[in-house]
Amino acid sequence: MPILSAAEIATDRLLLRKARDTDRERLIELRTDPEVAAHIGGPHPREAVERYLDSIGGAANVTTIPGTFIIADKATDKLLGTLELKRRAADEPGHVTDEGEELELGYLLHRDAWGAGVAPEAITAALRATAAELPDQPVLIATQTANERSLKLAARLGFRPVSTFEWFNADQTLCVATLHEFKP
């Protein structure tokens, strides 16, 4: 099924771009930070993240899949987080269509980017670019119900909670919006 084809999306402050090998240390920090990973199953050991990056041929290959981006500060190019728009596999729980494979949004931000408006700016830009390219369809955000900050952000962006389910031994809330709500 089609996904966003853009390789780069710019906003006033941010650049959603493909990864570079120079992003390696910030990617490792992102995946090993206990606070960042609190609602995604916990942090990974540094050695495991390093092995993963080595196994895919380096940090530059983290974003080879269309719809996957580094969120970078436009002025400094500093990695602030990651964002992905992918298809939610039909065999995973949490869907709003019988077929599954809806667009799903996921993101992670470094703690030094929390509270600065980075997530809503990056998400809105990615969804506007997707809305300009793809037909209208549901977009999902699935997050741990305990992740109140993520649920508040989803609501501010216009996502509505539609169901809950258990996954990875935690209650999850499924939120949905239609893609064309983000059409510029």
C-alpha positions as CSV (number, residue, x, y, z in Angstrom):
1,M,0.0,0.0,0.0
2,P,1.3,3.5,-0.7
3,I,3.1,5.5,1.9
4,L,4.6,9.0,1.9
5,S,7.3,9.2,-0.8
6,A,9.0,12.5,0.3
7,A,12.6,12.2,1.5
8,E,12.6,15.6,3.2
9,I,10.1,18.0,4.7
10,A,10.9,21.4,6.0
11,T,9.1,23.6,8.5
12,D,10.2,27.0,9.9
13,R,12.3,25.4,12.6
14,L,12.6,21.7,11.7
15,L,13.9,19.5,8.9
16,L,12.4,16.0,8.6
17,R,15.2,14.2,6.7
18,K,16.9,10.9,6.1
19,A,19.5,9.7,8.7
20,R,23.2,10.3,8.4
21,D,26.1,8.4,10.0
22,T,26.7,11.5,12.1
23,D,23.3,10.9,13.8
24,R,24.7,7.7,15.4
25,E,25.3,9.0,19.0
26,R,22.0,10.9,19.2
27,L,20.1,7.8,17.9
28,I,21.8,5.7,20.6
29,E,21.0,8.2,23.3
30,L,17.3,8.2,22.1
31,R,16.9,4.5,22.3
32,T,18.8,4.0,25.6
33,D,17.1,6.9,27.6
34,P,14.9,5.4,30.3
35,E,12.5,8.4,30.3
36,V,12.1,8.5,26.5
37,A,11.5,4.7,26.5
38,A,9.2,4.6,29.5
39,H,6.1,3.9,27.4
40,I,7.6,1.8,24.7
41,G,8.8,-1.1,26.6
42,G,11.8,0.4,28.3
43,P,15.3,1.4,27.2
44,H,17.5,-0.8,25.1
45,P,21.0,-1.6,26.3
46,R,23.6,0.6,24.6
47,E,25.4,-2.4,23.2
48,A,22.2,-3.7,21.6
49,V,21.5,-0.4,19.9
50,E,25.1,-0.3,18.6
51,R,24.9,-3.8,17.3
52,Y,21.6,-3.0,15.5
53,L,23.1,0.0,13.9
54,D,26.2,-2.0,12.8
55,S,24.0,-4.8,11.5
56,I,22.1,-2.4,9.1
57,G,25.3,-0.9,7.9
58,G,25.3,2.3,10.0
59,A,23.0,5.0,11.3
60,A,22.4,6.3,7.8
61,N,20.3,3.2,7.0
62,V,17.8,3.8,9.9
63,T,15.5,5.8,7.6
64,T,15.7,3.8,4.3
65,I,12.1,2.8,4.6
66,P,9.8,5.5,3.0
67,G,7.9,7.5,5.6
68,T,10.7,7.3,8.2
69,F,12.5,10.5,9.2
70,I,15.0,12.1,11.5
71,I,13.5,15.2,13.1
72,A,16.4,17.7,13.0
73,D,16.8,21.3,14.1
74,K,16.8,23.2,10.8
75,A,19.4,25.7,12.0
76,T,21.9,23.3,13.6
77,D,20.9,20.0,12.0
78,K,21.0,18.4,15.5
79,L,18.9,15.3,15.7
80,L,15.9,15.9,17.9
81,G,14.0,12.7,17.4
82,T,12.5,10.3,14.9
83,L,9.1,10.1,13.1
84,E,7.6,7.3,11.1
85,L,4.5,6.9,9.0
86,K,4.0,3.3,8.3
87,R,1.2,0.8,7.7
88,R,0.0,-1.0,10.8
89,A,0.2,-4.7,10.1
90,A,-3.1,-6.5,9.9
91,D,-1.9,-9.1,12.5
92,E,-1.2,-6.4,15.1
93,P,-4.1,-5.4,17.5
94,G,-5.7,-2.0,17.1
95,H,-7.4,-1.2,13.9
96,V,-10.4,0.9,12.6
97,T,-10.9,-1.0,9.4
98,D,-11.5,-4.7,8.8
99,E,-8.5,-5.0,6.5
100,G,-6.0,-3.3,8.8
101,E,-2.9,-1.8,7.1
102,E,-4.0,1.8,8.1
103,L,-1.4,4.5,8.3
104,E,0.1,4.7,11.7
105,L,2.2,7.5,13.1
106,G,5.0,7.0,15.6
107,Y,7.6,9.4,17.0
108,L,10.3,9.6,19.7
109,L,11.9,12.8,20.9
110,H,15.0,13.5,22.9
111,R,14.2,14.9,26.3
112,D,16.0,18.1,25.4
113,A,13.3,18.6,22.7
114,W,10.3,18.0,25.0
115,G,8.0,20.9,25.6
116,A,9.4,23.0,22.7
117,G,6.6,22.3,20.3
118,V,8.8,20.0,18.2
119,A,6.4,17.0,18.1
120,P,3.3,18.9,16.9
121,E,5.3,20.8,14.3
122,A,6.9,17.7,12.9
123,I,3.8,15.6,13.0
124,T,1.7,18.3,11.3
125,A,4.3,18.7,8.6
126,A,4.5,15.0,7.9
127,L,0.7,14.6,7.8
128,R,0.2,17.6,5.6
129,A,2.8,16.2,3.1
130,T,1.1,12.8,3.2
131,A,-2.4,14.4,2.8
132,A,-1.2,16.2,-0.3
133,E,0.1,12.9,-1.8
134,L,-2.4,10.1,-0.7
135,P,-6.1,9.7,-0.8
136,D,-8.1,10.3,2.4
137,Q,-7.8,7.5,4.9
138,P,-7.6,6.9,8.7
139,V,-4.3,7.7,10.5
140,L,-3.7,5.9,13.8
141,I,-1.7,6.7,16.9
142,A,-1.4,3.8,19.3
143,T,0.2,4.7,22.7
144,Q,0.2,3.3,26.2
145,T,-2.8,4.6,28.0
146,A,-0.4,5.6,30.8
147,N,1.4,8.0,28.4
148,E,-0.7,11.0,29.2
149,R,1.5,13.5,27.4
150,S,1.2,11.5,24.2
151,L,-2.6,11.3,24.5
152,K,-2.9,15.0,25.2
153,L,-0.7,15.7,22.1
154,A,-2.9,13.4,20.0
155,A,-6.0,15.2,21.1
156,R,-4.5,18.6,20.4
157,L,-3.7,17.4,16.9
158,G,-7.3,16.3,16.3
159,F,-6.9,12.5,17.0
160,R,-9.8,10.9,18.8
161,P,-9.6,7.9,21.1
162,V,-11.6,5.0,19.6
163,S,-10.6,1.9,21.6
164,T,-8.2,0.3,24.0
165,F,-6.4,-3.0,23.9
166,E,-3.6,-4.8,25.6
167,W,-0.3,-5.1,23.8
168,F,3.2,-5.7,25.2
169,N,1.7,-6.3,28.6
170,A,0.3,-2.8,28.8
171,D,-3.0,-1.1,28.1
172,Q,-2.9,0.8,24.8
173,T,-5.2,3.6,23.5
174,L,-5.9,3.7,19.8
175,C,-6.6,7.2,18.5
176,V,-7.7,8.1,14.9
177,A,-7.9,11.1,12.6
178,T,-8.6,11.2,8.9
179,L,-5.6,12.1,6.7
180,H,-7.4,15.0,5.0
181,E,-8.0,16.8,8.3
182,F,-4.3,17.8,7.8
183,K,-4.7,18.9,4.1
184,P,-3.1,22.4,3.8
